[in-house]
Amino acid sequence: MDKIKDTRSFMRITHRYLGYFLTGIMAVYSLSGILLVYRDTDFLKSEKKYEKNIAANLSEKELKKELKMKGLEVEKTEGSVLYFKQGTYDSATGKAKYSKKELPFVLDKMVSLHKSQSKDAISPLSVFFGVSLFFFVISSFWMFNPKTKAFKRGIKFTIAGLIISVILLFI
């Protein structure tokens, strides 16, 4: 019985203080997650104009990659100048003039948390945060005695949450 009490105590204490520690991180992740929902709109974005020299004679695909513009489509070509919705590219000189709609610097950095890859400096924070959230999932089952009404109701809510998540994944 002491082992069960020790495990419950450990889980509750760790859950509590890890929760306090992660509050700031969760605030940033939640706000950036909300912003990502609207990434297909211009919500909070402003237009920034760019003019830069890149390699000459790039194909449309290479130009898209070089300018980091997913939706770039060449609409017409006049001589060596390629025209696309966001700007122009002179394939003879490599001069590109274009505009992009971007989030303000701080918001863009917040959104990058969700897009981190293993090679990024921020990736350890993302992994730590994910592991911590998974710990919260597991440790929450030690918050109440399994014989209580609150625990049994919590299990029902857990099952409902799982079912709704799976359904939404397949819609």
ROFIRO-155931 format. One record per residue: residue in three letters; y negated, x, z of N, C-alpha, C, O, CB in turn. Coordinates in pm, whole numbers, plus 50000, padded with zeros to 5 digits. Each point is the difference from the previous one (the first is absolute). Glycine has a CB too. Layout:
N
ALAYXZYXZYXZYXZYXZ
...
This chain:
171
MET501205008250000498804991850000498735008750000498994996249942502294985850179
ASP498805029749945498845008950005499655005549862498825001849968501795004150266
LYS500424996749682499745005049865499254989749917499085003449925502995010750088
ILE498324973250000499334989349927498554999050045499094998449918503094989150058
LYS497605013350156498654999350054499185012149955498834998649966502034988450233
ASP499765024949801499315012149955499624998949852498895003849962502375009650210
THR499654981649746499734998449856498874989949980499085002549923503335003250021
ARG497664983150124498964989749988498665005850045498984997949933502724983750106
SER498285025550071498775005950051499445010249900498804999949972502004996650265
PHE500065012149711499575010049901499414993249877498935003849953502855012150129
MET498924974049866499544993149879498664993150025499115000749916503294996050012
ARG497464996750184498764992850031498825009750015498934997649944502424984550169
ILE498855028849961498925009750023499635006949869498825001449969501975002050267
THR500205000949688499735006849873499324990449903499065003849930502935011250105
HIS498494972549960499414989749914498524998250036499144999349912503114989150066
ARG497455010850150498634997850047499085011449959498974997649937501944989450256
TYR499455025349841499085011149975499965004349854498965004449951501475003150280
LEU500684991249700499985002649856499124989449931499295003149905503035007450105
GLY497744977350038499164989349947498525003050018499214998249908502604985650141
TYR497825020850069498605003750022499615011649909498924999949941501234992350299
PHE500715017849749499735011649917499794996149853499125005349933502225008750226
LEU499484976849794499974996449858498974989249964499874996449884502515009750110
THR496904988950103499054989349974498995003749891499764992149909500515000650328
GLY499165019149772499035004349898500635001449863499424995849900499325016050277
ILE502454994149819500705001749872500334986349941499854997949880501115024250198
MET499494968750007500354986549951498774992849948500104992649902501795006350262
ALA496975003249898498764993649952499675005049859499674992049912499485005950326
VAL500935015249741499715005849869501024995349896499634996049890499335024150222
TYR502324980549922501044995649906499864985149968500194996049885501355021750206
SER498144974250008499904985649972498814997049909500124992049907500945003050315
LEU497805011349803498834997949914500265005049858499654993449902498865008650298
SER502095009849790500285005249866501064991849929499964998649877499425024350202
GLY501554971649995501004991149940499374987449945500384995249893501315013750264
ILE497354985749916499274988249952499245003549872499994992249905499804999050332
LEU499565020549761499295004349879500945001449881499644996749887498705015250258
LEU502874992949879500965001749891500414986849937500354999649883500465020950230
VAL499164968949963500334986849945499034996849886500374993449903500534998850323
TYR497865012549786498974997149900499735011649905498935000649939500064984050226
ARG501975024649821499795011549914499894996249853499485007949920501765005750245
ASP499224974749796499894995649861498674993049972499784995049890502705002750104
THR496645002050106498674994249983498965011050022500355011550025500454965550053
ASP497945019249912498915009750023499414998650140498905004750026500594994949730
PHE501264993850334499554997850137499605013250066500815009250012500684970650004
LEU497265021150027499405011550068499905012549912499655010750050501264980250161
LYS499375008049659499945011549911498625000749934499354989949978503135008749980
SER497125013650012498755001949925500315008949880500945008050001497624989550209
GLU500635000949687500235007649877499435014050012498865001950043501104976849824
LYS500845031050094499565013949999500185005449858501034997949936499605005350310
LYS498355003749706500035005449865500395014850004499565007650087498684975849840
TYR502595020449976500485013749992499745005449860500024992649902501735002850272
GLU498005017449821499875007149874500655013650022499525008050081498324979649850
LYS503255014949997500655013050020500685004749873500344992249911499995002350329
ASN499865018549756500695006149887501465002150037500325006050102497555005449820
ILE502994983449993501445001550018500575005949872499255003049907500864977550256
ALA501175021249832500625005949881499724991449877499894987750010501915022450134
ALA498094996449743499764992949874501324994949942501085004550038496885009849919
ASN501924976249952501154994649925501104994050088501185001549971498315015349855
LEU500124976650281500994993550086500434986649938499204993149937499815018150268
SER502264985549813500484986749958499494989750101499485003650106502605006349782
GLU498084977450079499574989350090500725001350134499404998250106500164986749697
LYS501735018150192500805001450123499515011950084499894999050122502094990949759
GLU497735021250052499525011950071498614997650058499695004450111501675010249736
LEU497814978250077498654996750046500074991150125499265002250096499874999649668
LYS501744988550233500214990850114500375008150124499494997450109501244984149734
LYS500165028150140500465008350112498895009350049499795001550120502564997449791
GLU496955007249996498945009450035498864993350076499465005650095501145007849703
LEU499034974550157498904992850065500474991550117499194994050071499635005649710
LYS502494999850240500614992150108499554985449991499514994250097500575026250050
MET500104973949734499624986149974501214992649945500365001649884497235005050072
LYS503024985250128501234993049961499794990449884500844999549910499915002550323
GLY498174990449766499824989649899499275004649875499554991649922500434992550263
LEU499905028849794499265005049885500724996749870501175003249982497905015250161
GLU500194975149766500524997149866498905002849900498894994850012502704987750077
VAL498725025749811499035003149897499794987549915500964994449946499715030250051
GLU498064970949993499684987949924499675003049855500324992249911498864997550299
LYS500155021949768499695004149863499735014949996499755006450102499314970849847
THR501005028149932499745014249978499005001349885500204994349893502125012250191
GLU496625001149938499015002849897499875015149990499445006450088499304971849953
GLY501785027349853500015014549986500925005950106501184996750006496485003349899
SER501795008650178500815006150106499794993250135500595004150100499285017549777
VAL499304967850127499684993350126500924987950020500084991149916497525016650066
LEU503084992350130500854988950040499224991350097499445005050098502685008749869
TYR497854973350007499294990650085501014991850080500964994649944497115004349892
PHE501715000450292500824991650086499064992250091498825003550012503165012849981
LYS498524973450070499174990850078499085007250099498854996150017502964986949959
GLN498705027550087499255006750105499125011449950499205005450076502624988550077
GLY498305009949718499195011049952500455005449866500594992949918498955012650316
THR500175007649746500335006549873500615013850025499845006050107498314981449779
TYR502555017350013500585013450004499895005949860500474994249903501144999750285
ASP497755017849803499895007049873501155009949992500015010150069497454987349924
SER503504999549923501215008449993499725013749939500795009250020500564970049960
ALA497555022249947499665013049941499455009650104500325011850000499224976949782
THR499615006150308499355008650100500664999150138499855009050082498024988249791
GLY502844992050152500614997950132499064993750100500324999350118501125020049837
LYS497404976049998499014994050090500354985450025500154992149906498075023850011
ALA501914980550211500314986350039498864994450082499525006350095502944998849904
LYS497094982949964499004992650076500634986750034500404992449912497605019249974
TYR502094985650244500674987750041499514995650137499335007550071502684998749792
SER498354981750173499664994850132501264994350065500924995549933496704999349994
LYS502385005750204501114994750079499434992050115498935003150052502575016549885
LYS499224970150100499634992450120500855005550114501234999949993498124979049874
GLU499985025950238500705006550110499524994850135498864995450015501425024949843
LEU500614980450237499644996750138499105010850056500055011449954502124976050078
PRO497005009450068499235010550068500955010550056501174997150028496994986350029
PHE501355028749960500815011650039500914997350119501215002649994496995011849918
VAL501244980350197500784997950123501114989849975501145002150043496845003350097
LEU501704983649792501024989849971501085005449907501184996850015497094985450016
ASP501325026049874500985006149908500975009050076501195000249972497124998849842
LYS501175008450282500855008650083500964991850085501165003750019497025013649986
MET501334971450046500864991250081501154994649914501154999650044496884994050101
VAL501665002249733501014994449910501035010849963501174996949977497134986549933
SER501265029150085500935010849963501115001750103501045005949968497085005649913
LEU501704983650241501075000550101501254992849949501125004750023497164996250160
HIS501534987949750501134992149951500645006349877501144996849965497764982950125
LYS500385029149845500495005749875500495014350015500295006649900498144978549980
SER501675019950242500355014050021501425002949952500904991750007497555009050189
GLN501715011449755501295005149954500395011750089499185005150076500384987449684
SER501695011750230500495010850087499195012849986499945007950094502334982149891
LYS497125012349901499245012449978498604999550062499355010450012501924992749777
ASP498264985050252498664998550054499925004650146500974998850075498664982149768
ALA499215024250196499805004750137500114988650101500365002350116498155015849796
ILE501204969850045500024988350090501404994350017500214991350085497455003549845
SER503315009849993501354994150004500665000450138500704990550035499525016149728
PRO499625003950318500614999650134499474988450085500754994150078499535030649909
LEU498424972149998499454988650074500664987149954500334991450081497475020749947
SER502384986449842500624987949946501434998450050500424989050036498145012949760
VAL502185009150207501384999650049500024996950149500794991750046499925024949777
PHE498424990050253499924997450144499674985350027500584993750088498695030249950
PHE499794970849885499604986250017501164990649967500264990550074497365015749871
GLY503084996349946501154991749962501115000450104500574989650035498865014549727
VAL500885007850287501045001550103499574993050128500804993550067499925028549832
SER497994979350136499484993450120500104984849988500374993250095498085026149942
LEU501214975449847500114985549981501454995550011500294989450057497685011049795
PHE502945007650095501434996650012500435000450147500794991750044499655017549724
PHE499045000650307500285000450144499484987450068500674994550088499215030749908
PHE498934970149965499474987650057500944988449975500224991750088497465016849878
VAL502884991049915500954989249967501185000550096500374989850059498955011049698
ILE501265011050259501195001550085499654998150148500694992850071500295023049759
SER497954990750215499684999550143499544986250045500084996950119499305027049868
SER500154967949922499564986650040501154991850059499764990650076498485010149746
PHE502995002750143501154992750055500285003850145500854993750065500105005149705
TRP498375011250282500145003950140498834994950085499925003150119501365017149808
MET497824972150013498844995050074500394988750095499354998150103499195008349705
PHE502514986050158500424988650082501495000950027500765005549920497404980249985
ASN502235008950204501414999050034500684990849898499494989249973500025014750276
PRO501635000349694500674991949899500394985950045500274991349916500565029949993
LYS499204976450221500394986850050498824990350008500194988150027501635022950102
THR496954994049848498824991450016499744991749875500465003049890498575013850267
LYS500214972649866499614991049891499105007449899500114998149879500054981950278
ALA498965028549895499095007649913500775008949904499645001149883498624998650298
PHE502815006749867500805008849915500704991849891499985003749883500365012350310
LYS500274973049846500734991649903499054994449895500354999349882501334994950296
ARG497145001849864499004995149906499555011549909499784998149880499444984350287
GLY500645029449889499625011849921501015003249891499625003849889499205005050310
ILE502464989649832501055002349900499854990149885500165003749884501395005050296
LYS498154978849853499814989949895498825003749910500074998649878500884983750275
PHE497965022349908498835004149921500335012249914499545001149886498944989750293
THR502315018449875500425011849924500794995949877499745004949890500315008650321
ILE500904977749808500834995249887499124992949897500165001949880501854995750274
ALA497064994149894499094992949908499165010049921499814998349879500104982150279
GLY499595029949908499215010349933500805007449894499505002749891499164999750316
LEU502585001049826500885006649903500254991249878499925004649886501155008050302
ILE499244974849837500304990849890498784998249909500115000749878501564987450269
ILE497165009749914498784998349920499695012549919499624999049884499504985150288
SER501035027849889499765012549928500925001549880499565003749892499695006850322
VAL502034986649804500965001349890499674990049889500045003449882501745004450281
ILE497904979949875499654989849900498775004549920499994998949878500974982950270
LEU498005023149921498785004249932500245012249909499325001649899499364989450295
LEU502275017449842500325011449914500554995749864499805006749900500645006750305
PHE500264975449794500674995649878499234989349923500474995149897501665010350213
ILE496694990949938499184989949928499185006949894499254993549928500644991750276
